[in-house]
Amino acid sequence: MRNLLLLFILSTIINCLSTSAAVAQGTATTEDELKRMTGVDPLWAHITPCLARSTIEQSLAKQRSDGVTLDQMRDQFADQLASNPDFARFLTNFYKLDPGEIRDEIRRSHVACVAQILEAKADRVDACYVQNYAPFLQTLFGPNPRAANQITTRAAYVECLKAAQAGER
């Protein structure tokens, strides 16, 4: 499971880096050309910080539901916590949540992040999240993570988010 999560995050980062490299070449590259060159829609690359955060939060939620305590998490992430006070605060606040609030908090933070990046209404982004991305996260961190299909999810989520974005203009 952990390897699958790391592979997912690495795949997303590599896709974003290749998109950034294409932009850095200084050519007048359109979003369609970037999509053709990398296989990834630039919108997906733009929301990568949101995707990474929700994936990390879902991973923490899974570990917490499996009985991993805050002290065990602090031991596991000792180096990151020592060098990043924001992560220390985030982890502590995450463990302060009641278990029943976690799913809603992941949803709220993801939707706020994506809505801000896309300058779209939160309710439209939320509908896309509920329809496309939340089921993917549940599958990825559920009993059969291999059933999680990133490619299908990415296509459907991007299409929905573009429609949400277009509704703003």
Secondary structure, 3 states (H helix, E strand, C coil): CHHHHHHHHHHHHHHHHHHHHHHHCCCCCCHHHHHHHHCCCHHHHHCHHHHHHHHHHHHHHHHHHCCCCHHHHHHHCHHHHHHCHHHHHHHHHHHHCCHHHHHHHHHHHHHHHHHHHHCCCHHHHHHHHHHHHHHHHHHHCCCCHHHCCHHHHHHHHHHHHHHHHHCCC
